[in-house]
Amino acid sequence: MKRIVLLIVILATAAAQALAAHTCPATGRVVDPQGEGVGYASVVLLRGTEQQAGMSTDAQGRFELKVPAGDYTLVVQFLGYETIERPVRIEERNDLGEIVLEPSSTDIDGVVVEARLIRREADRFVVDVANSPAALGKDGVELLEHAPGVWIDGEKITVNGKSGSKVYVNDRELRMQPEQLLTYLRSLRAEEIRKIEVVPASGADYDADSSGGIIKITLKRRREDGIQGSVGIRTDQSGLANVWVPSGDLAYHRGRLDLSLSSAWGYLGSNKVYSNERTLYTGSDKQLAAESEIASRSRNGGANVSAVYELSDRHSIGAELAYYRSGEPEDTRTSSRMAAAQATSTESRYLGRDRSDSYNATFNYIWKIDTLGSTFKVLGDYFHRKSLAGYDNASRITPPAPAAAVDSLYRNDTRSTYDVAALTLALEKRFSPRWGLKAGAKYTHNDMRNDALYEWLRGEEWLRNDAQSYAYDYVENIAALYGIATADLGRWSLVAGIRGEYTSTRGRGGEARQEYFSLFPNANLSYSLTDDGAYTLIAQYARTIQRPSFWNLSPRRMQISDYTYQVGNPHLVPAYSDDVSLTLVLAHKYTLTAGATLQRDEINQTIAADADNPDMLGALWVNYDDTEAYYLTANLPFRPAKWMSLNVSATYMRRGERLDRSAPEVFRNMVQARAAATFTLPAKFYIDLSYRFQGRMTFGSATVDPMHRLSAGIKKRFGERFTAAASVENLLDQGQTVRARGEGFERSVRMRQMWSNRYFKASFVYHFKAGKAFRNKSVESGAAEEKGRM
């Protein structure tokens, strides 16, 4: 009997131990009041005062703890936020949901919490704009100018000098012409921007056409019921232009419904560009001297309205409609003198008109599979744009005496229609905070239709110029599949994927046809040199494709001056590039990146003499044979004192080009450096100083001379509702010089325009709200890359 009792006791003890050994997973996500994940927060489960399990959240705020079933106390801590303690019951499987940390109203143990303005994550740089005194009062373009790796040269935005960069706002790519894009970005205010992410090499979940890197702007979001919004106006004033940019946004949240409306417009009452041109024709005794004045007015802007409805805690649908319009009448007057054995003078006037209307519709369905961040998405997009453009040109050509002056009248009208339709299926499955998988499929249909009529006047009759008139249609279909794996293995972390794309194109009524399939692998591997991750090495690789934009494919000819024109090229082919980089992160914030980009058939411009008239130069879109770029970038944020922040960044690039197979490869050095300081004064006053140096930059046959930009500004916050800022930009009033050299010519153009000369800027923003602050949801788009080619 005693043996039976002893056996029962032993079996009961073993069963109890086995039951205690059986653990149950508890998952969740730690977020801030804006709904963004809080990375590296401490999450602990206590039983009494004894810790049973604990970990730090990943970069997106996710965690997973395993403990035996029972009652526990959940404790969540992160520096700068109030500590959360709450009782939880752990059973077989547990989803603890989103845990919201509120900012601490007091310092912790006397430590002043200061957010880093710029930090490096595995595949990107993150600029934390929210609540940063250095960002206060700035617009979207000014913030981008201080983001690591971002170059803004005139109207062109690039990452590490690579063409094809894309800009997103709340996961939607901005599909605009360069000038329109900058107008919109200038309407964004730092007060409504949460963060800016710079992704030098895109992953497989982005279209392979993201060859130039990704810039993602995330606007602020809040959490509870209510109405909130803001109105603001910015103005730029100089002797060359006066610009007014009013903007406003309104968001409403109640229960499961989110509605939002935003609008921004840019009014250029006057905008003048002066240029002074000198051309030496090296194969003859000719010399050209020309001056021009371009006077334009523009009305660029639009509005979008969106709605998101949560069917349940896990399921939501969203829709968005957007409209954007641009219009720019332009009056160009030029005076040219061709000096030769017999000099010729030309006086011309070009009256231009260019208007486009763009419409965008987006629908999505999102299923949140679990609190680890697993989702399934269905995204549908349609984009339509219609453009009307034309010029009425008049020239008077005065040849040497005794010949009489000749009047020349010609005109052109161009109509373009663009349509994009896309359907995307995307699955992201998080198996734990350490392991994840992404997979997706996408189909895109692109359609472009162009027709242009060029005429010249003979006597009283307008005659068609068949050499320049055209009707050009282009249809493209792209089918894609991708898969990505993510792993966090202690000090090691990995993100690796591959994307396959099949492309079929047809142009000029079917006579120009291409079909090709390509694979695009990418990988990000990081290793933490220290336990806290303060010192990290990150290696990246990505293969991408740069498809020609529809604008570049259109053979539209634009006369820039008497002896210069620009024209598209319907025979452009896609460009492939391989990017590799290695980044060292020091003390969480200092970064040093070395990288290389090898590209075949890069799409770029070159300046060449016209085949029919060598005196005329054309800016032509062509495929370079091979290009390679090796770069070194450093970003160094400092905090010398509590009242001063300083950020210094510099990039060196050695770029090699071979324009065609018969040409030698030519290497050139390029340098860019920036420094920005913000001084915090009493009574919520701030002073900004910034300096930017851009060294000589050469692409193909064109060179931009070095430029120095020095700016100073002051800003003031009045409570939490009103912000005013004023600054003087480009104090050196330097202007810009562009040079071109090719077979038979050398040209120099000196330009004066507002962005490259001294001007004054002022902005005023007022925020309002009713009810509690809330988190406004945005509608996600899946046709981002395609619409950018419009």
Order of alpha helices (4+ residues) and beta strands (2+ residues): alpha-beta-beta-beta-beta-beta-beta-beta-beta-beta-alpha-beta-beta-beta-beta-alpha-beta-beta-beta-beta-beta-beta-beta-beta-beta-beta-beta-beta-beta-beta-beta-beta-beta-alpha-beta-beta-beta-beta-beta-beta-beta-beta-beta-beta-beta-beta-beta-beta-beta-beta-beta-alpha
